[in-house]
Amino acid sequence: MTMKRKLDQNDEPKPESDTSKSKSKSKSKPATAEAVAATEVAALEPASATTTATATAPAKTAPAPTKPAATFAELGLDPRLVQAVAKQNFEKPTLVQRRAIPLTLDGQDVLCKAKTGSGKTAAYVLPLLSAILKRKSTDSTPFTAGLILVPTRELADQVFKAIEMFSVFCAKDIHIAKLTENVSDAVQRSLLSNVPDIVVATPARAWHSVNSEALSLSKLQHLVLDEADLVLSYGYNEDMENISRSLPKGVQTIMMSATLSAELDALKGILCRNPTLLDLKEDLGPEDEKLTQFYVKCGEDDKWLISYLIFKLQLIKGSCLIFVADIDRAYRLKLFFEQFAIRSCILNSELPINTRIKVVEEFNRGLYDIIIASDEKSEVFNEKIGDKEEAEASKTRKGSKDDEETAATETDAPPQPKKKRKTIKRDEEYGVSRGIDFKNVAAVINFDLPTSSSSYVHRIGRTARAGRAGIALSFVIPKELFGKHKPTSLKSAENDEKVLAKIIRQQAKVDRKVEPYNLSQKQMEAFRYRMNDALRAVTKVAIREARTKELRQELLKSETLKRYFEENPAELSHLRHDGELGRAARQQAHLKHVPEYLLPKEGKSAIAAGSVGFVPFKTDNGRKKGHKKGGKPHGRGGFKVNGKKRDPLKTFRARKK
Ligand SMILES: Nc1ncnc2c1ncn2[C@@H]1O[C@H](COP(=O)(O)OP(=O)(O)OP(=O)(O)O)[C@@H](O)[C@H]1O
């Protein structure tokens, strides 16, 4: 078994790592060859990469490629995979793919850190498939050779689909199973009885199957942890320890992450690995930066006013992802938007998994322009939680784990005292903001600022993916305005300015700017009474009703009537996710259009003052860029700070209804 032999050779015993104290850094070659190749790569990343081996073991530095592969064919992948990649219109491998694929094909353990949206999924899926295909060409014994562990069900679904996509020309040779469905043990057992080559699961599901002997890891060759730094923070420690004990010697371990954290060291300890660290740093020049970041300092109610203007006057065009702090706020914003006939859909952990996956799929197909995603447990994100908060953290974990029916009852769920967790983070949002490949997101709006700069990084990573352009706009409540508008006040906003300062510092480290965005207060004032009217109509009762109604509707659609609706798609149309939440809030017809007299004579530019405008993500004939099959990625549109490009806001014409 060639692959196995190869892996064994590379699996020399390694002492536990101590990355924090002693890291022997060896700069991977050079800059020149790599940089030249990098600039040739389709704008996905001009970058420099360092490859570091953790130090207590003999330095395991990946040799920098003398001539970095510029095409997928040159990476040494199975030709059927190269064909599949071409079918996806992936012209050239991204930096992480160029660097991680050869190491993985070589059988090395890799811990890879690369920015969000840089193509990490293909960077591990392709070599994994290639290795399995190679082995199967000489040895057809069926066994599970690859186990991919991810922290959320959404991610499992996404990775599963990516594998299907990449194995489209070798589907008969590759069998995959995903272990996250709400199906009975019996069904899962029968799924596994076909001996899939690759299993995609959350650690809890994987361990459950191993423990019940439905899944055998006895011949496993490759273990992948995607969003590796999250695995422990979701409370999967015990599952990981159990899985680790079931692994045969010589398993290749690949860990992927967008950020490095202490959890990764803990994970390395659990798995007893000392992988080669591939730390791909971005080295962006102004021309390469595709993400433009703004913040708006404003009062609590002004957030609502500005958001109304942004969408009603189409200051931002294209698909938007709006992050809010909690589920109630998501419904409040949706109902508020409905007052103005602005359609949006909701994504939160309360909705059934099928619904969540469907919402992302439909958003990616361009069916919706606005998703409001709730970030339910971010207030202590990235901080260690003390004993007092342990019970609360358990709830988070319970809500996050895949083996729950839905997270609908998570906040009411009793704490789970059974498992000890040292450093659990409340990061429920990561079901949404981590790893999920929202396509063509023109803008991420932090309606409520996250409470940590890392959370910010992951949220904004949903836009400007794979070389496309995008905007991040964050609302920040200045300390002196905090608590001044009780109905819209949010506790976590008290620290907005501190968080913003951290964000600005962190972004500066990677040569990115977060700039103030100025809006004309005077011009906005004309719209304030409409905003107040709409806010008044969205009462707490209306929010509760809307929330219950949607949940009931989605549960109905998702479970009981799934098959029925598949057979009767027409009947499903009226239940679309972005449908109005009925009459929960008082409807005010006059708010649904913008009367001519309210608009500034000078057009939108008078509201969004200065030379800064938003990217027009639609072409002049109104068709969205980037949704066209095989179409070119978004350009930078008309956007330029202090630049000469046409300001899209100046061409504004109010849409009459
Ligand atoms: N070589 C490539 N050429 C063009 N597009 C690519 C390439 N590789 C990946 N992509 C696309 O880039 C997007 C981001 O890829 P992926 O989801 O793997 O990123 P990621 O690094 O895992 O992000 P995150 O850290 O957010 O999980 C996907 O839509 C994917 O199809």
Ligand as a Chemical Component Dictionary entry (heavy atoms), coordinates in Angstrom:
data_LIG
# 
_chem_comp.id                   LIG 
_chem_comp.type                 NON-POLYMER 
_chem_comp.pdbx_formal_charge   0 
_chem_comp.three_letter_code    LIG 
# 
loop_
_chem_comp_atom.comp_id 
_chem_comp_atom.atom_id 
_chem_comp_atom.alt_atom_id 
_chem_comp_atom.type_symbol 
_chem_comp_atom.charge 
_chem_comp_atom.model_Cartn_x 
_chem_comp_atom.model_Cartn_y 
_chem_comp_atom.model_Cartn_z 
_chem_comp_atom.pdbx_ordinal 
LIG N1  N1  N 0 -8.485  28.499 -7.615 1  
LIG C1  C1  C 0 -9.631  29.126 -7.497 2  
LIG N2  N2  N 0 -10.061 29.951 -8.480 3  
LIG C2  C2  C 0 -11.244 30.594 -8.375 4  
LIG N3  N3  N 0 -12.086 30.473 -7.325 5  
LIG C3  C3  C 0 -11.707 29.670 -6.322 6  
LIG C4  C4  C 0 -10.477 28.956 -6.350 7  
LIG N4  N4  N 0 -10.400 28.221 -5.230 8  
LIG C5  C5  C 0 -11.511 28.456 -4.524 9  
LIG N5  N5  N 0 -12.299 29.327 -5.177 10 
LIG C6  C6  C 0 -13.596 29.850 -4.716 11 
LIG O1  O1  O 0 -13.302 30.740 -3.655 12 
LIG C7  C7  C 0 -14.352 30.731 -2.702 13 
LIG C8  C8  C 0 -13.776 30.581 -1.314 14 
LIG O2  O2  O 0 -13.224 29.296 -1.155 15 
LIG P1  P1  P 0 -13.259 28.534 0.241  16 
LIG O3  O3  O 0 -14.656 28.500 0.794  17 
LIG O4  O4  O 0 -12.556 27.252 0.072  18 
LIG O5  O5  O 0 -12.400 29.564 1.109  19 
LIG P2  P2  P 0 -11.853 29.379 2.583  20 
LIG O6  O6  O 0 -10.438 29.801 2.550  21 
LIG O7  O7  O 0 -12.160 28.009 3.072  22 
LIG O8  O8  O 0 -12.703 30.474 3.376  23 
LIG P3  P3  P 0 -13.116 30.481 4.939  24 
LIG O9  O9  O 0 -11.877 30.719 5.728  25 
LIG O10 O10 O 0 -14.073 31.595 5.010  26 
LIG O11 O11 O 0 -13.724 29.152 5.212  27 
LIG C9  C9  C 0 -15.292 29.605 -3.088 28 
LIG O12 O12 O 0 -16.435 30.150 -3.709 29 
LIG C10 C10 C 0 -14.501 28.794 -4.091 30 
LIG O13 O13 O 0 -15.347 28.180 -5.041 31 
# 
loop_
_chem_comp_bond.comp_id 
_chem_comp_bond.atom_id_1 
_chem_comp_bond.atom_id_2 
_chem_comp_bond.value_order 
_chem_comp_bond.pdbx_ordinal 
LIG N1  C1  SING 1  
LIG C1  N2  SING 2  
LIG C1  C4  DOUB 3  
LIG N2  C2  DOUB 4  
LIG C2  N3  SING 5  
LIG N3  C3  DOUB 6  
LIG C3  C4  SING 7  
LIG C3  N5  SING 8  
LIG C4  N4  SING 9  
LIG N4  C5  DOUB 10 
LIG C5  N5  SING 11 
LIG N5  C6  SING 12 
LIG C6  O1  SING 13 
LIG C6  C10 SING 14 
LIG O1  C7  SING 15 
LIG C7  C8  SING 16 
LIG C7  C9  SING 17 
LIG C8  O2  SING 18 
LIG O2  P1  SING 19 
LIG P1  O3  DOUB 20 
LIG P1  O4  SING 21 
LIG P1  O5  SING 22 
LIG O5  P2  SING 23 
LIG P2  O6  DOUB 24 
LIG P2  O7  SING 25 
LIG P2  O8  SING 26 
LIG O8  P3  SING 27 
LIG P3  O9  DOUB 28 
LIG P3  O10 SING 29 
LIG P3  O11 SING 30 
LIG C9  O12 SING 31 
LIG C9  C10 SING 32 
LIG C10 O13 SING 33 
# 
